[in-house]
Amino acid sequence: MPVPAVIDNVDSASWAHSLSSLVRGGTLVMVGGTTGFDVSLNLLPVIADQLTITGSIMGTLDDMQNLMNLIAQAGIEPEIGAVLPLEQAREGFRAMWEGRTRGKTVFTCN
């Protein structure tokens, strides 16, 4: 289901999916480059669907609080793919690096 905005911190691995997830007039905000910064861009969907692509590296504390309020009000919940004890961090990071994860990996301390 298309959405009005996507905030993406993954970049090259999620670029095409993020763009295709937008409604006409939607906005893609790139805030990181976990999987790299080089992407391919077909301009036709950007022009035809009047998409906005922008980047952001930081914000104010007020910006963060506003974002957290939006997330809470909209009922947005992250997808948790794995919960691992900190002692298994090496294995968890290896799985992320190798692309064997889905959602967020959460490390816990006892």
Secondary structure, 3 states (H helix, E strand, C coil): CCEEEEEECCCCCCHHHHHHCEEEEEEEEECCCCCCCCCCCCHHHHHHCCCEEEECCCCCHHHHHHHHHHHHHHCCCCCEEEEEEHHHHHHHHHHHHCCCCCCEEEEECC
